Amino acid sequence: MKKLLLLLLFMLKSNISFCADFKLFFPRLIRLEGVLFTITRYDLGGATKFGITLKSFQAFCKHQSIEILICDKDGDGLVSVEDLRLIVLQDVKQIYLNAYWHQMRADEIHSQALAELLVDMVIHAGMGYQGAHIKALQHILGIKADGRMNHQTIEALNRADEKLVYHALYQYRKTYYQKLAQVKNQNVFLKGWQHRILTLQNLHRHAQLI
């Protein structure tokens, strides 16, 4: 106990800040995404497994600077829907970590809940046209909206009231889905989209993150 108290005192004096951790997020993300290979009618994402679409899988495979994962699972020289069908959990963990978590600089965000809500938005809805979703966050924070997850955005996010920003970003996602549902045939997905963010919010409350 004495050693623990000394460690806590040292961290306080050293002004050490804890930041969001991908390892805590990943199990919650997979709970949201599911584990099955699916091709759903009217789903603009097309073929999907563990929440990774074929387009996202091919883009990651094409642009990975080093071979983080082997993409041609069936060895036919192509990265196709059959390879997507064969990916395993460790594969998608690398995709979500490198293509989304790191892209959003989530390791620099102090709030675990905000990091997860933000990264999940980009996973599920992309960056938006000309960075529209990041611009929405920047409007919430009251800073220049340039659509880039830059140092100024991270600093503003870490200074802001966690609960107020969380609520505003949650409402933004809810409104975005309502607008998206007005696109032809997409209204069938609205209930599922809203359930996704509600489930994530409930998981954060259960973990006492918000």
N, C-alpha and C positions, 0 to 999 in steps of 0.2 A: 504493500500500500504506500509506504514511504517513497519507494522508487517511482511509483506512478505519479504521485503528487509532485515530485521533483521534476519529472518529465513534462508534466502539464505546465508547471511554472516556467520551465525553460522555453517552452514553445510560445507562451504568452509574452515573455520578455523578448524573444527573438522575432516577434510579430509574424509568426508563421501562419499562412492562410491555407485552409483546406479547400481543395477544388473538386469538381465533379469527377466521378470515376466511371469509366465505361463498363467495368466488370459488374457494377451494380445495375446499370441500365440494361445490359444485354438480355438477362432473363425476362425482364418486364417487356422488352421489345418483342421477343419471340412469343410471349404470351399474347401480345396484340396481333402479331402477324400470322401465327399458326405455323405448322410444319409441313403441310401437304403441298404436293404439286397440283396446281389447278389451272384450268383455262375456263374463264367465266364469260358467258355471253354479255356483250355490251361493255365489258370492262376494258377501258382504254389501255391498261397495262399489258393485256394479253396473258401469255403463259407466265406463271409465277410459282416460286417455291421459297418457303421461309420469308415471304414478302418481297423477294428479289425478282424483278421482271427480267425477261429475256434481254430487253434493250439495256437495262442497267448492268446486267451480267456481262454482256458483250462489250459495253463501254469500259467497264472496269478492267476486263481482260486485255483490251486493246491499249489502254493507257497506263497500266501498272509499270512503273519504271524498273522494278525488279520483279522476278517471278515470286510473288507472294503466295499464289496458289496456281495449281495446274488447272487450266480451263478446258482443255480438250480431253474430257473424261473418257470418251469412247475411242480416242485415237484415230479419228477419221480425217484429221487435218483441218477441221472446221469447229467453230464455237457455235453450236446450234441449240435448239430446244431440247434435243436429246441429252446434251451435256448439262443443261439446266436441271433436267429431271434427275441427274445423277449427283448433284452437289449435296454435300453433307453440312452439318451444323458448323463445323470448324471453318469451312469455306466461307459461309455467309458472315461469320463472326469477323473475318478479316475484311470483307467488303464493307460491312457496316462501320467497323473501326476506322478504316483508312479513307473510305470514300465519303463518309458522312460525319462521324464524330470528330475526326481530325480536321476535316474541311471546315467545320463550324467552330474550330478552336475550343471545343467544349472542355478540354483539360484546363483551360484558363478561367472558366466560369466557376465562381464560388458556390453558387446554389445548385445542388444536385437536381432538384425539381425543375428549375428553369432550364438547365442544360438539357434535360431529357425532353421537356415539352417542346423546346426549340428544335433539337435534332430530330425528334419524331416528326415534326411538321415538315422538315426538309425531306426526310425519308418518304413520307406519305404523299407530299404535294410538290416536291421539287423546290427550287429556289424562287419560282414564280417568274413571270415575264420581267426581264431586266431587273431581277433581284427583288421583286415586289414584296415577298414575304419578309425579307430582311429590312426593306424600307419600312414596312409596317411596324416591325420591332423598333426601329430607329425613331419613328414618329412617337411611339409609346414612351420612349426614353427621352424625347425632346431634343434630339441631336440631328445633325445633318443627315438626311436620308439619301445615301448614295448607293444603297443596295449591296454594300460590301461588309463582310464580317471582319472589320479591321480592329486595330488596337483601341481606337476611340470608342467603338461600340462595346467592346469587352469591358473597358474601364467604366463606361456609363452603366452597363448592366450590373456590374459588381457594386456600384455605389447606390443603385436604386433600391427602392422598397420591394423586397422579394414578392410579397403577397400581392401588392398592387400590380406589378408587372405580370405576374403569373395570371391573375384574373383577366387583365387586359388582353394578354396573348391568347388565353383560352377563348375569350369572347371573339377575338379576331378569327381564330380557326373555325369556330362555330358558324360565324357569318359567312366566311369563305365557302364552307361546304354547302350552305344554303344557296349561295349564288351558283356554285358549280353544279348543283343538282338541277338547275334550270336548263342546262345543256341537254340536248336530245338524248333520251334513254338513261341519263345519269341519275334521275330521281330515285331509281330503284336502289341506289347505293347509299342514299342520305342517312337512313336509319343506322346502317353499319358504320358510316363515318362518324356520326355523332356518338355512337356507342364506344368507338375507339377512344376518343378524347375523354369521355366520361370515365371509362375504365382506367385510363392512365391517371386521371385526377384522383380516383378512388384508391389506386395503388399508392399514390404519393401521400394521401391522407393516412392510409393504413400504416405506412412506413414513417409517419410523423415528419414528413419532409415539408409539408405546408400546413 
